[in-house]
Amino acid sequence: MPIQSKYSNKQVEQIVDQLIDVLTQQQAPVDLSLMCLGNSITHILKEHVPENKRQAVAENFSKALVQSVK
């Protein structure tokens, strides 16, 4: 059963496009882009996810990332 997102595809695509635009404007190579995005994810987890849930959220995120590149 597919997962239903509470966010529209349009909203997600707009934000992703803005993130990609910033990386492109900065001419960030792949490794720097991944570092910046990874640091952003860490920041979001630390600032917005309760400490007792961070590990589980990070693991679920990493599983979803691996699945998305298969």
mmCIF file of the N, C-alpha and C atoms, coordinates in Angstrom:
data_MODEL
# 
_entry.id   MODEL 
# 
loop_
_atom_site.group_PDB 
_atom_site.id 
_atom_site.type_symbol 
_atom_site.label_atom_id 
_atom_site.label_alt_id 
_atom_site.label_comp_id 
_atom_site.label_asym_id 
_atom_site.label_entity_id 
_atom_site.label_seq_id 
_atom_site.pdbx_PDB_ins_code 
_atom_site.Cartn_x 
_atom_site.Cartn_y 
_atom_site.Cartn_z 
_atom_site.occupancy 
_atom_site.B_iso_or_equiv 
_atom_site.pdbx_formal_charge 
_atom_site.auth_seq_id 
_atom_site.auth_comp_id 
_atom_site.auth_asym_id 
_atom_site.auth_atom_id 
_atom_site.pdbx_PDB_model_num 
ATOM 1   N N  . MET A 1 1  ? 0.841  -1.176 0.000  1.00 0.00 ? 1  MET A N  1 
ATOM 2   C CA . MET A 1 1  ? 0.000  0.000  0.000  1.00 0.00 ? 1  MET A CA 1 
ATOM 3   C C  . MET A 1 1  ? 0.892  1.247  0.000  1.00 0.00 ? 1  MET A C  1 
ATOM 4   N N  . PRO A 1 2  ? 0.706  2.144  -0.967 1.00 0.00 ? 2  PRO A N  1 
ATOM 5   C CA . PRO A 1 2  ? 1.551  3.341  -1.027 1.00 0.00 ? 2  PRO A CA 1 
ATOM 6   C C  . PRO A 1 2  ? 1.308  4.265  0.169  1.00 0.00 ? 2  PRO A C  1 
ATOM 7   N N  . ILE A 1 3  ? 2.358  4.960  0.538  1.00 0.00 ? 3  ILE A N  1 
ATOM 8   C CA . ILE A 1 3  ? 2.267  5.919  1.639  1.00 0.00 ? 3  ILE A CA 1 
ATOM 9   C C  . ILE A 1 3  ? 1.674  7.216  1.110  1.00 0.00 ? 3  ILE A C  1 
ATOM 10  N N  . GLN A 1 4  ? 0.644  7.729  1.789  1.00 0.00 ? 4  GLN A N  1 
ATOM 11  C CA . GLN A 1 4  ? 0.021  9.005  1.431  1.00 0.00 ? 4  GLN A CA 1 
ATOM 12  C C  . GLN A 1 4  ? 0.723  10.119 2.193  1.00 0.00 ? 4  GLN A C  1 
ATOM 13  N N  . SER A 1 5  ? 1.200  11.091 1.478  1.00 0.00 ? 5  SER A N  1 
ATOM 14  C CA . SER A 1 5  ? 1.837  12.237 2.108  1.00 0.00 ? 5  SER A CA 1 
ATOM 15  C C  . SER A 1 5  ? 0.794  13.306 2.408  1.00 0.00 ? 5  SER A C  1 
ATOM 16  N N  . LYS A 1 6  ? 1.000  14.014 3.509  1.00 0.00 ? 6  LYS A N  1 
ATOM 17  C CA . LYS A 1 6  ? 0.107  15.134 3.808  1.00 0.00 ? 6  LYS A CA 1 
ATOM 18  C C  . LYS A 1 6  ? 0.514  16.388 3.046  1.00 0.00 ? 6  LYS A C  1 
ATOM 19  N N  . TYR A 1 7  ? 1.599  16.294 2.276  1.00 0.00 ? 7  TYR A N  1 
ATOM 20  C CA . TYR A 1 7  ? 2.093  17.418 1.485  1.00 0.00 ? 7  TYR A CA 1 
ATOM 21  C C  . TYR A 1 7  ? 1.858  17.135 0.007  1.00 0.00 ? 7  TYR A C  1 
ATOM 22  N N  . SER A 1 8  ? 1.514  18.155 -0.736 1.00 0.00 ? 8  SER A N  1 
ATOM 23  C CA . SER A 1 8  ? 1.286  17.965 -2.170 1.00 0.00 ? 8  SER A CA 1 
ATOM 24  C C  . SER A 1 8  ? 2.619  17.799 -2.899 1.00 0.00 ? 8  SER A C  1 
ATOM 25  N N  . ASN A 1 9  ? 2.555  17.107 -4.029 1.00 0.00 ? 9  ASN A N  1 
ATOM 26  C CA . ASN A 1 9  ? 3.753  16.960 -4.863 1.00 0.00 ? 9  ASN A CA 1 
ATOM 27  C C  . ASN A 1 9  ? 4.288  18.322 -5.275 1.00 0.00 ? 9  ASN A C  1 
ATOM 28  N N  . LYS A 1 10 ? 3.367  19.246 -5.564 1.00 0.00 ? 10 LYS A N  1 
ATOM 29  C CA . LYS A 1 10 ? 3.771  20.593 -5.987 1.00 0.00 ? 10 LYS A CA 1 
ATOM 30  C C  . LYS A 1 10 ? 4.584  21.281 -4.895 1.00 0.00 ? 10 LYS A C  1 
ATOM 31  N N  . GLN A 1 11 ? 4.113  21.193 -3.652 1.00 0.00 ? 11 GLN A N  1 
ATOM 32  C CA . GLN A 1 11 ? 4.834  21.824 -2.543 1.00 0.00 ? 11 GLN A CA 1 
ATOM 33  C C  . GLN A 1 11 ? 6.223  21.219 -2.380 1.00 0.00 ? 11 GLN A C  1 
ATOM 34  N N  . VAL A 1 12 ? 6.299  19.911 -2.430 1.00 0.00 ? 12 VAL A N  1 
ATOM 35  C CA . VAL A 1 12 ? 7.595  19.233 -2.287 1.00 0.00 ? 12 VAL A CA 1 
ATOM 36  C C  . VAL A 1 12 ? 8.519  19.623 -3.432 1.00 0.00 ? 12 VAL A C  1 
ATOM 37  N N  . GLU A 1 13 ? 8.014  19.589 -4.642 1.00 0.00 ? 13 GLU A N  1 
ATOM 38  C CA . GLU A 1 13 ? 8.839  19.915 -5.807 1.00 0.00 ? 13 GLU A CA 1 
ATOM 39  C C  . GLU A 1 13 ? 9.342  21.352 -5.767 1.00 0.00 ? 13 GLU A C  1 
ATOM 40  N N  . GLN A 1 14 ? 8.516  22.293 -5.302 1.00 0.00 ? 14 GLN A N  1 
ATOM 41  C CA . GLN A 1 14 ? 8.943  23.689 -5.214 1.00 0.00 ? 14 GLN A CA 1 
ATOM 42  C C  . GLN A 1 14 ? 10.107 23.848 -4.239 1.00 0.00 ? 14 GLN A C  1 
ATOM 43  N N  . ILE A 1 15 ? 10.021 23.203 -3.100 1.00 0.00 ? 15 ILE A N  1 
ATOM 44  C CA . ILE A 1 15 ? 11.089 23.311 -2.108 1.00 0.00 ? 15 ILE A CA 1 
ATOM 45  C C  . ILE A 1 15 ? 12.363 22.639 -2.618 1.00 0.00 ? 15 ILE A C  1 
ATOM 46  N N  . VAL A 1 16 ? 12.226 21.471 -3.205 1.00 0.00 ? 16 VAL A N  1 
ATOM 47  C CA . VAL A 1 16 ? 13.397 20.777 -3.754 1.00 0.00 ? 16 VAL A CA 1 
ATOM 48  C C  . VAL A 1 16 ? 14.046 21.630 -4.837 1.00 0.00 ? 16 VAL A C  1 
ATOM 49  N N  . ASP A 1 17 ? 13.245 22.213 -5.706 1.00 0.00 ? 17 ASP A N  1 
ATOM 50  C CA . ASP A 1 17 ? 13.799 23.081 -6.756 1.00 0.00 ? 17 ASP A CA 1 
ATOM 51  C C  . ASP A 1 17 ? 14.585 24.246 -6.159 1.00 0.00 ? 17 ASP A C  1 
ATOM 52  N N  . GLN A 1 18 ? 14.064 24.831 -5.069 1.00 0.00 ? 18 GLN A N  1 
ATOM 53  C CA . GLN A 1 18 ? 14.763 25.941 -4.427 1.00 0.00 ? 18 GLN A CA 1 
ATOM 54  C C  . GLN A 1 18 ? 16.092 25.479 -3.822 1.00 0.00 ? 18 GLN A C  1 
ATOM 55  N N  . LEU A 1 19 ? 16.091 24.318 -3.211 1.00 0.00 ? 19 LEU A N  1 
ATOM 56  C CA . LEU A 1 19 ? 17.341 23.781 -2.646 1.00 0.00 ? 19 LEU A CA 1 
ATOM 57  C C  . LEU A 1 19 ? 18.371 23.533 -3.751 1.00 0.00 ? 19 LEU A C  1 
ATOM 58  N N  . ILE A 1 20 ? 17.924 22.915 -4.832 1.00 0.00 ? 20 ILE A N  1 
ATOM 59  C CA . ILE A 1 20 ? 18.812 22.635 -5.962 1.00 0.00 ? 20 ILE A CA 1 
ATOM 60  C C  . ILE A 1 20 ? 19.322 23.935 -6.578 1.00 0.00 ? 20 ILE A C  1 
ATOM 61  N N  . ASP A 1 21 ? 18.459 24.950 -6.668 1.00 0.00 ? 21 ASP A N  1 
ATOM 62  C CA . ASP A 1 21 ? 18.876 26.249 -7.208 1.00 0.00 ? 21 ASP A CA 1 
ATOM 63  C C  . ASP A 1 21 ? 20.020 26.847 -6.398 1.00 0.00 ? 21 ASP A C  1 
ATOM 64  N N  . VAL A 1 22 ? 19.922 26.776 -5.068 1.00 0.00 ? 22 VAL A N  1 
ATOM 65  C CA . VAL A 1 22 ? 20.987 27.318 -4.213 1.00 0.00 ? 22 VAL A CA 1 
ATOM 66  C C  . VAL A 1 22 ? 22.290 26.563 -4.458 1.00 0.00 ? 22 VAL A C  1 
ATOM 67  N N  . LEU A 1 23 ? 22.229 25.247 -4.503 1.00 0.00 ? 23 LEU A N  1 
ATOM 68  C CA . LEU A 1 23 ? 23.447 24.452 -4.734 1.00 0.00 ? 23 LEU A CA 1 
ATOM 69  C C  . LEU A 1 23 ? 24.040 24.752 -6.114 1.00 0.00 ? 23 LEU A C  1 
ATOM 70  N N  . THR A 1 24 ? 23.176 24.930 -7.097 1.00 0.00 ? 24 THR A N  1 
ATOM 71  C CA . THR A 1 24 ? 23.643 25.258 -8.451 1.00 0.00 ? 24 THR A CA 1 
ATOM 72  C C  . THR A 1 24 ? 24.280 26.646 -8.490 1.00 0.00 ? 24 THR A C  1 
ATOM 73  N N  . GLN A 1 25 ? 23.637 27.624 -7.848 1.00 0.00 ? 25 GLN A N  1 
ATOM 74  C CA . GLN A 1 25 ? 24.183 28.980 -7.808 1.00 0.00 ? 25 GLN A CA 1 
ATOM 75  C C  . GLN A 1 25 ? 25.552 29.006 -7.143 1.00 0.00 ? 25 GLN A C  1 
ATOM 76  N N  . GLN A 1 26 ? 25.734 28.162 -6.159 1.00 0.00 ? 26 GLN A N  1 
ATOM 77  C CA . GLN A 1 26 ? 27.020 28.093 -5.458 1.00 0.00 ? 26 GLN A CA 1 
ATOM 78  C C  . GLN A 1 26 ? 28.030 27.208 -6.189 1.00 0.00 ? 26 GLN A C  1 
ATOM 79  N N  . GLN A 1 27 ? 27.617 26.610 -7.277 1.00 0.00 ? 27 GLN A N  1 
ATOM 80  C CA . GLN A 1 27 ? 28.442 25.678 -8.049 1.00 0.00 ? 27 GLN A CA 1 
ATOM 81  C C  . GLN A 1 27 ? 29.033 24.597 -7.144 1.00 0.00 ? 27 GLN A C  1 
ATOM 82  N N  . ALA A 1 28 ? 28.186 24.105 -6.259 1.00 0.00 ? 28 ALA A N  1 
ATOM 83  C CA . ALA A 1 28 ? 28.634 23.100 -5.292 1.00 0.00 ? 28 ALA A CA 1 
ATOM 84  C C  . ALA A 1 28 ? 28.786 21.747 -5.981 1.00 0.00 ? 28 ALA A C  1 
ATOM 85  N N  . PRO A 1 29 ? 29.966 21.140 -5.859 1.00 0.00 ? 29 PRO A N  1 
ATOM 86  C CA . PRO A 1 29 ? 30.134 19.796 -6.402 1.00 0.00 ? 29 PRO A CA 1 
ATOM 87  C C  . PRO A 1 29 ? 29.313 18.793 -5.582 1.00 0.00 ? 29 PRO A C  1 
ATOM 88  N N  . VAL A 1 30 ? 29.220 17.580 -6.075 1.00 0.00 ? 30 VAL A N  1 
ATOM 89  C CA . VAL A 1 30 ? 28.380 16.557 -5.447 1.00 0.00 ? 30 VAL A CA 1 
ATOM 90  C C  . VAL A 1 30 ? 28.726 16.358 -3.973 1.00 0.00 ? 30 VAL A C  1 
ATOM 91  N N  . ASP A 1 31 ? 30.017 16.238 -3.656 1.00 0.00 ? 31 ASP A N  1 
ATOM 92  C CA . ASP A 1 31 ? 30.378 15.961 -2.256 1.00 0.00 ? 31 ASP A CA 1 
ATOM 93  C C  . ASP A 1 31 ? 29.986 17.117 -1.332 1.00 0.00 ? 31 ASP A C  1 
ATOM 94  N N  . LEU A 1 32 ? 30.182 18.348 -1.776 1.00 0.00 ? 32 LEU A N  1 
ATOM 95  C CA . LEU A 1 32 ? 29.796 19.500 -0.964 1.00 0.00 ? 32 LEU A CA 1 
ATOM 96  C C  . LEU A 1 32 ? 28.274 19.582 -0.837 1.00 0.00 ? 32 LEU A C  1 
ATOM 97  N N  . SER A 1 33 ? 27.569 19.314 -1.931 1.00 0.00 ? 33 SER A N  1 
ATOM 98  C CA . SER A 1 33 ? 26.105 19.324 -1.889 1.00 0.00 ? 33 SER A CA 1 
ATOM 99  C C  . SER A 1 33 ? 25.585 18.306 -0.873 1.00 0.00 ? 33 SER A C  1 
ATOM 100 N N  . LEU A 1 34 ? 26.146 17.098 -0.905 1.00 0.00 ? 34 LEU A N  1 
ATOM 101 C CA . LEU A 1 34 ? 25.716 16.065 0.033  1.00 0.00 ? 34 LEU A CA 1 
ATOM 102 C C  . LEU A 1 34 ? 26.061 16.441 1.470  1.00 0.00 ? 34 LEU A C  1 
ATOM 103 N N  . MET A 1 35 ? 27.225 17.049 1.669  1.00 0.00 ? 35 MET A N  1 
ATOM 104 C CA . MET A 1 35 ? 27.604 17.491 3.019  1.00 0.00 ? 35 MET A CA 1 
ATOM 105 C C  . MET A 1 35 ? 26.617 18.531 3.536  1.00 0.00 ? 35 MET A C  1 
ATOM 106 N N  . CYS A 1 36 ? 26.281 19.497 2.695  1.00 0.00 ? 36 CYS A N  1 
ATOM 107 C CA . CYS A 1 36 ? 25.358 20.566 3.102  1.00 0.00 ? 36 CYS A CA 1 
ATOM 108 C C  . CYS A 1 36 ? 23.973 20.015 3.396  1.00 0.00 ? 36 CYS A C  1 
ATOM 109 N N  . LEU A 1 37 ? 23.481 19.150 2.532  1.00 0.00 ? 37 LEU A N  1 
ATOM 110 C CA . LEU A 1 37 ? 22.168 18.561 2.758  1.00 0.00 ? 37 LEU A CA 1 
ATOM 111 C C  . LEU A 1 37 ? 22.174 17.670 4.004  1.00 0.00 ? 37 LEU A C  1 
ATOM 112 N N  . GLY A 1 38 ? 23.251 16.921 4.195  1.00 0.00 ? 38 GLY A N  1 
ATOM 113 C CA . GLY A 1 38 ? 23.370 16.089 5.390  1.00 0.00 ? 38 GLY A CA 1 
ATOM 114 C C  . GLY A 1 38 ? 23.402 16.921 6.662  1.00 0.00 ? 38 GLY A C  1 
ATOM 115 N N  . ASN A 1 39 ? 24.143 18.018 6.629  1.00 0.00 ? 39 ASN A N  1 
ATOM 116 C CA . ASN A 1 39 ? 24.177 18.908 7.797  1.00 0.00 ? 39 ASN A CA 1 
ATOM 117 C C  . ASN A 1 39 ? 22.812 19.524 8.051  1.00 0.00 ? 39 ASN A C  1 
ATOM 118 N N  . SER A 1 40 ? 22.083 19.821 6.985  1.00 0.00 ? 40 SER A N  1 
ATOM 119 C CA . SER A 1 40 ? 20.735 20.360 7.131  1.00 0.00 ? 40 SER A CA 1 
ATOM 120 C C  . SER A 1 40 ? 19.809 19.332 7.782  1.00 0.00 ? 40 SER A C  1 
ATOM 121 N N  . ILE A 1 41 ? 19.918 18.092 7.367  1.00 0.00 ? 41 ILE A N  1 
ATOM 122 C CA . ILE A 1 41 ? 19.106 17.022 7.956  1.00 0.00 ? 41 ILE A CA 1 
ATOM 123 C C  . ILE A 1 41 ? 19.439 16.863 9.433  1.00 0.00 ? 41 ILE A C  1 
ATOM 124 N N  . THR A 1 42 ? 20.719 16.863 9.759  1.00 0.00 ? 42 THR A N  1 
ATOM 125 C CA . THR A 1 42 ? 21.125 16.759 11.164 1.00 0.00 ? 42 THR A CA 1 
ATOM 126 C C  . THR A 1 42 ? 20.550 17.908 11.977 1.00 0.00 ? 42 THR A C  1 
ATOM 127 N N  . HIS A 1 43 ? 20.627 19.111 11.440 1.00 0.00 ? 43 HIS A N  1 
ATOM 128 C CA . HIS A 1 43 ? 20.084 20.287 12.128 1.00 0.00 ? 43 HIS A CA 1 
ATOM 129 C C  . HIS A 1 43 ? 18.577 20.126 12.369 1.00 0.00 ? 43 HIS A C  1 
ATOM 130 N N  . ILE A 1 44 ? 17.857 19.715 11.339 1.00 0.00 ? 44 ILE A N  1 
ATOM 131 C CA . ILE A 1 44 ? 16.408 19.528 11.472 1.00 0.00 ? 44 ILE A CA 1 
ATOM 132 C C  . ILE A 1 44 ? 16.106 18.485 12.547 1.00 0.00 ? 44 ILE A C  1 
ATOM 133 N N  . LEU A 1 45 ? 16.823 17.376 12.524 1.00 0.00 ? 45 LEU A N  1 
ATOM 134 C CA . LEU A 1 45 ? 16.593 16.330 13.529 1.00 0.00 ? 45 LEU A CA 1 
ATOM 135 C C  . LEU A 1 45 ? 16.867 16.842 14.941 1.00 0.00 ? 45 LEU A C  1 
ATOM 136 N N  . LYS A 1 46 ? 17.978 17.541 15.109 1.00 0.00 ? 46 LYS A N  1 
ATOM 137 C CA . LYS A 1 46 ? 18.343 18.017 16.451 1.00 0.00 ? 46 LYS A CA 1 
ATOM 138 C C  . LYS A 1 46 ? 17.417 19.115 16.959 1.00 0.00 ? 46 LYS A C  1 
ATOM 139 N N  . GLU A 1 47 ? 16.921 19.953 16.062 1.00 0.00 ? 47 GLU A N  1 
ATOM 140 C CA . GLU A 1 47 ? 16.106 21.092 16.469 1.00 0.00 ? 47 GLU A CA 1 
ATOM 141 C C  . GLU A 1 47 ? 14.608 20.792 16.542 1.00 0.00 ? 47 GLU A C  1 
ATOM 142 N N  . HIS A 1 48 ? 14.154 19.789 15.799 1.00 0.00 ? 48 HIS A N  1 
ATOM 143 C CA . HIS A 1 48 ? 12.713 19.610 15.658 1.00 0.00 ? 48 HIS A CA 1 
ATOM 144 C C  . HIS A 1 48 ? 12.186 18.219 16.007 1.00 0.00 ? 48 HIS A C  1 
ATOM 145 N N  . VAL A 1 49 ? 13.072 17.300 16.336 1.00 0.00 ? 49 VAL A N  1 
ATOM 146 C CA . VAL A 1 49 ? 12.642 15.950 16.694 1.00 0.00 ? 49 VAL A CA 1 
ATOM 147 C C  . VAL A 1 49 ? 13.084 15.681 18.128 1.00 0.00 ? 49 VAL A C  1 
ATOM 148 N N  . PRO A 1 50 ? 12.166 15.201 18.968 1.00 0.00 ? 50 PRO A N  1 
ATOM 149 C CA . PRO A 1 50 ? 12.551 14.905 20.348 1.00 0.00 ? 50 PRO A CA 1 
ATOM 150 C C  . PRO A 1 50 ? 13.724 13.917 20.387 1.00 0.00 ? 50 PRO A C  1 
ATOM 151 N N  . GLU A 1 51 ? 14.596 14.137 21.342 1.00 0.00 ? 51 GLU A N  1 
ATOM 152 C CA . GLU A 1 51 ? 15.825 13.334 21.431 1.00 0.00 ? 51 GLU A CA 1 
ATOM 153 C C  . GLU A 1 51 ? 15.538 11.832 21.437 1.00 0.00 ? 51 GLU A C  1 
ATOM 154 N N  . ASN A 1 52 ? 14.489 11.432 22.128 1.00 0.00 ? 52 ASN A N  1 
ATOM 155 C CA . ASN A 1 52 ? 14.200 10.001 22.237 1.00 0.00 ? 52 ASN A CA 1 
ATOM 156 C C  . ASN A 1 52 ? 13.654 9.393  20.945 1.00 0.00 ? 52 ASN A C  1 
ATOM 157 N N  . LYS A 1 53 ? 13.386 10.220 19.930 1.00 0.00 ? 53 LYS A N  1 
ATOM 158 C CA . LYS A 1 53 ? 12.875 9.715  18.652 1.00 0.00 ? 53 LYS A CA 1 
ATOM 159 C C  . LYS A 1 53 ? 13.858 9.906  17.504 1.00 0.00 ? 53 LYS A C  1 
ATOM 160 N N  . ARG A 1 54 ? 14.935 10.622 17.741 1.00 0.00 ? 54 ARG A N  1 
ATOM 161 C CA . ARG A 1 54 ? 15.872 10.966 16.659 1.00 0.00 ? 54 ARG A CA 1 
ATOM 162 C C  . ARG A 1 54 ? 16.462 9.750  15.969 1.00 0.00 ? 54 ARG A C  1 
ATOM 163 N N  . GLN A 1 55 ? 16.890 8.785  16.751 1.00 0.00 ? 55 GLN A N  1 
ATOM 164 C CA . GLN A 1 55 ? 17.519 7.583  16.176 1.00 0.00 ? 55 GLN A CA 1 
ATOM 165 C C  . GLN A 1 55 ? 16.561 6.884  15.215 1.00 0.00 ? 55 GLN A C  1 
ATOM 166 N N  . ALA A 1 56 ? 15.324 6.690  15.635 1.00 0.00 ? 56 ALA A N  1 
ATOM 167 C CA . ALA A 1 56 ? 14.340 6.005  14.793 1.00 0.00 ? 56 ALA A CA 1 
ATOM 168 C C  . ALA A 1 56 ? 14.036 6.811  13.529 1.00 0.00 ? 56 ALA A C  1 
ATOM 169 N N  . VAL A 1 57 ? 13.886 8.118  13.678 1.00 0.00 ? 57 VAL A N  1 
ATOM 170 C CA . VAL A 1 57 ? 13.603 8.961  12.513 1.00 0.00 ? 57 VAL A CA 1 
ATOM 171 C C  . VAL A 1 57 ? 14.787 8.920  11.540 1.00 0.00 ? 57 VAL A C  1 
ATOM 172 N N  . ALA A 1 58 ? 16.001 8.995  12.065 1.00 0.00 ? 58 ALA A N  1 
ATOM 173 C CA . ALA A 1 58 ? 17.196 8.950  11.216 1.00 0.00 ? 58 ALA A CA 1 
ATOM 174 C C  . ALA A 1 58 ? 17.299 7.609  10.488 1.00 0.00 ? 58 ALA A C  1 
ATOM 175 N N  . GLU A 1 59 ? 16.999 6.526  11.187 1.00 0.00 ? 59 GLU A N  1 
ATOM 176 C CA . GLU A 1 59 ? 17.059 5.204  10.556 1.00 0.00 ? 59 GLU A CA 1 
ATOM 177 C C  . GLU A 1 59 ? 15.995 5.066  9.471  1.00 0.00 ? 59 GLU A C  1 
ATOM 178 N N  . ASN A 1 60 ? 14.782 5.545  9.740  1.00 0.00 ? 60 ASN A N  1 
ATOM 179 C CA . ASN A 1 60 ? 13.727 5.486  8.724  1.00 0.00 ? 60 ASN A CA 1 
ATOM 180 C C  . ASN A 1 60 ? 14.080 6.345  7.518  1.00 0.00 ? 60 ASN A C  1 
ATOM 181 N N  . PHE A 1 61 ? 14.666 7.514  7.789  1.00 0.00 ? 61 PHE A N  1 
ATOM 182 C CA . PHE A 1 61 ? 15.081 8.394  6.695  1.00 0.00 ? 61 PHE A CA 1 
ATOM 183 C C  . PHE A 1 61 ? 16.149 7.702  5.846  1.00 0.00 ? 61 PHE A C  1 
ATOM 184 N N  . SER A 1 62 ? 17.129 7.093  6.499  1.00 0.00 ? 62 SER A N  1 
ATOM 185 C CA . SER A 1 62 ? 18.208 6.445  5.744  1.00 0.00 ? 62 SER A CA 1 
ATOM 186 C C  . SER A 1 62 ? 17.686 5.272  4.932  1.00 0.00 ? 62 SER A C  1 
ATOM 187 N N  . LYS A 1 63 ? 16.735 4.509  5.467  1.00 0.00 ? 63 LYS A N  1 
ATOM 188 C CA . LYS A 1 63 ? 16.132 3.405  4.705  1.00 0.00 ? 63 LYS A CA 1 
ATOM 189 C C  . LYS A 1 63 ? 15.390 3.937  3.485  1.00 0.00 ? 63 LYS A C  1 
ATOM 190 N N  . ALA A 1 64 ? 14.637 5.022  3.675  1.00 0.00 ? 64 ALA A N  1 
ATOM 191 C CA . ALA A 1 64 ? 13.909 5.617  2.556  1.00 0.00 ? 64 ALA A CA 1 
ATOM 192 C C  . ALA A 1 64 ? 14.884 6.141  1.493  1.00 0.00 ? 64 ALA A C  1 
ATOM 193 N N  . LEU A 1 65 ? 15.988 6.712  1.926  1.00 0.00 ? 65 LEU A N  1 
ATOM 194 C CA . LEU A 1 65 ? 16.996 7.210  0.980  1.00 0.00 ? 65 LEU A CA 1 
ATOM 195 C C  . LEU A 1 65 ? 17.577 6.062  0.159  1.00 0.00 ? 65 LEU A C  1 
ATOM 196 N N  . VAL A 1 66 ? 17.931 4.978  0.834  1.00 0.00 ? 66 VAL A N  1 
ATOM 197 C CA . VAL A 1 66 ? 18.482 3.820  0.122  1.00 0.00 ? 66 VAL A CA 1 
ATOM 198 C C  . VAL A 1 66 ? 17.462 3.279  -0.868 1.00 0.00 ? 66 VAL A C  1 
ATOM 199 N N  . GLN A 1 67 ? 16.203 3.178  -0.470 1.00 0.00 ? 67 GLN A N  1 
ATOM 200 C CA . GLN A 1 67 ? 15.156 2.682  -1.369 1.00 0.00 ? 67 GLN A CA 1 
ATOM 201 C C  . GLN A 1 67 ? 14.970 3.606  -2.580 1.00 0.00 ? 67 GLN A C  1 
ATOM 202 N N  . SER A 1 68 ? 15.132 4.901  -2.366 1.00 0.00 ? 68 SER A N  1 
ATOM 203 C CA . SER A 1 68 ? 14.880 5.847  -3.456 1.00 0.00 ? 68 SER A CA 1 
ATOM 204 C C  . SER A 1 68 ? 15.954 5.820  -4.537 1.00 0.00 ? 68 SER A C  1 
ATOM 205 N N  . VAL A 1 69 ? 17.117 5.272  -4.237 1.00 0.00 ? 69 VAL A N  1 
ATOM 206 C CA . VAL A 1 69 ? 18.182 5.238  -5.241 1.00 0.00 ? 69 VAL A CA 1 
ATOM 207 C C  . VAL A 1 69 ? 18.349 3.858  -5.886 1.00 0.00 ? 69 VAL A C  1 
ATOM 208 N N  . LYS A 1 70 ? 17.498 2.933  -5.527 1.00 0.00 ? 70 LYS A N  1 
ATOM 209 C CA . LYS A 1 70 ? 17.565 1.590  -6.154 1.00 0.00 ? 70 LYS A CA 1 
ATOM 210 C C  . LYS A 1 70 ? 16.964 1.614  -7.528 1.00 0.00 ? 70 LYS A C  1 
# 
